[in-house]
């Protein structure tokens, strides 16, 4: 992961140097209201949204000021994109997987079932064509401009009231999730529901759902899922990595000075990598504490893990065919790029230490 840290530090240094060089002529202030999918000052907010806000202020020399709002104040967790399009919010901090029903390509942009772990995923976004594809997709289909940020690694597969070791064990379960995994769970006989993050704990506590996945161990331990669900299921093959995005209305973004746009891009990369690495360290501490507790830990058997990997690709192929038949090329384009990069990594990355 050191290479990503160097990249982020270099981006930050370049942005700060540009800010200082800009001088008094660039003193105009830009103030934005940002909606989110979690409550203000929650663990998720601090790990993701606050890092971006702080970086944006720092890299622009406080020319850009962002005021964050809790989920529900300006928009709900699933209609943040529309809030920006309508102008009720200037910025939305989103998880793309929430919009998988709008376009299945969002399921890949958010982090794919059985797909790339964090290092590969970040390479695809930052150094390959992931960001370019996301930008073109948002521009053409929604008139929005995205900044890739808020990355993170593998989640727990489930905090569950029921033991899960095989694919058959999922049958009949009601599971909270989002993105492509919701569709794939239905393929194996489970029932999927997309509950807003703020409501997950109550739903799990009241057994409205049998289990939930949600971000990484460091966040989950703060929320307390382990206190009300006996079983911790791993590994998180359903979401080996994930990404958030910050979206602006495209015409608003285009009117910003080039220097400000570059500084915000650098702030997004820096805060995104920072989130991923710092969450990774926090996850180690969280797992240590959880292992000392009373939960029962279960590892999915190899057959289940292999099947879930296969279903991720099957879902992608099926959705690409369906969307192409409708005249929508984006799922096919994104799927080809994503899985193509992963296959390339596995083929030519054989020299790497795993």
Order of alpha helices (4+ residues) and beta strands (2+ residues): alpha-beta-alpha-beta-alpha-beta-alpha-alpha-alpha-beta-beta-beta-alpha-beta-alpha-beta-alpha-alpha-beta-beta-alpha-alpha-beta-alpha-alpha
